[in-house]
């Protein structure tokens, strides 16, 4: 069922869906090159192997595909393709107090200034206060450490986005 559905996508459509999950072009190409997928396990292995093959520059490209936590304008303007995904991933921020949002904005800017990329965190299920604490904990780290930390978070985000895409797609097919 899984591969029957996934393998119906044209190469361009598959790449588009993959790109909505992770914007590192090398990752998109490595996963897409694995098609057709013989099993769910093969797809998962292909995704993992593609992540393992990424360089620091590839990870930075993936990080650039994210809005800054709490930056609503960025969600609306720059990331229209992933707006729905990112907005739901950051829904806890919307309920945060203004002071926490201001601290997140300042911390994110300090992080960007120090490391050259935005703070990446798997935000689903975390309150704004929790994300602020994680940001403050990670801010003193070296850029090399933060690429590793952000890559770990990127993998979680991508897994969630792939899961949402494929679950939604299967449900739509089942109901048709």
Phi, psi and omega in degrees: 000307182305302184289328176302318180288307184301322183284357176278346180289140172293159178305319180293317179294320178299313179299320179298314179294319178297318180298327176291341178268326180204124187271009174285111186300324179296319178298314180303312182295317181297319179291312181299325179294344178281347181287150359286149183267125184282339181197167175299320180297321179293320177299312180300316179297321179297316178298313180297315180296323178295318176299317182297335183274355185283142175270173175302319178297322177296317178298318179299323176297319177297316181296327181294344179276007182249145170284155175292137180307124177085357181271089185296321179299320178295320178301317184285319190266307191275331190240050183301323182294328182248017185305311182297318179295309183295321181297317180289328178293332183252022187298331180294332180293326182299332181267003184285156176288151182305319181299319179293319178299319178295320178293321176298316180298315180294317179295319177298320179294319178297320179296313179300315179298321183283314190258342179085006174211160184285159177293122179252125178214144173286098191278341184304126178082000181255139175283165177300323179296319177296318179295323178296318178297317178297318178300313180295325177292323185270340183306318182289347183297161174288160178298322178299317177298320183287331173297318178296312180298314181293324177297319177300316179293321178300318179299319178296315180298315180297317179300317179296316181294319177298317180298315179297315180299309185288323178294316179296317181297315181296318181298316179300319180293318182294328182273347183287000000 
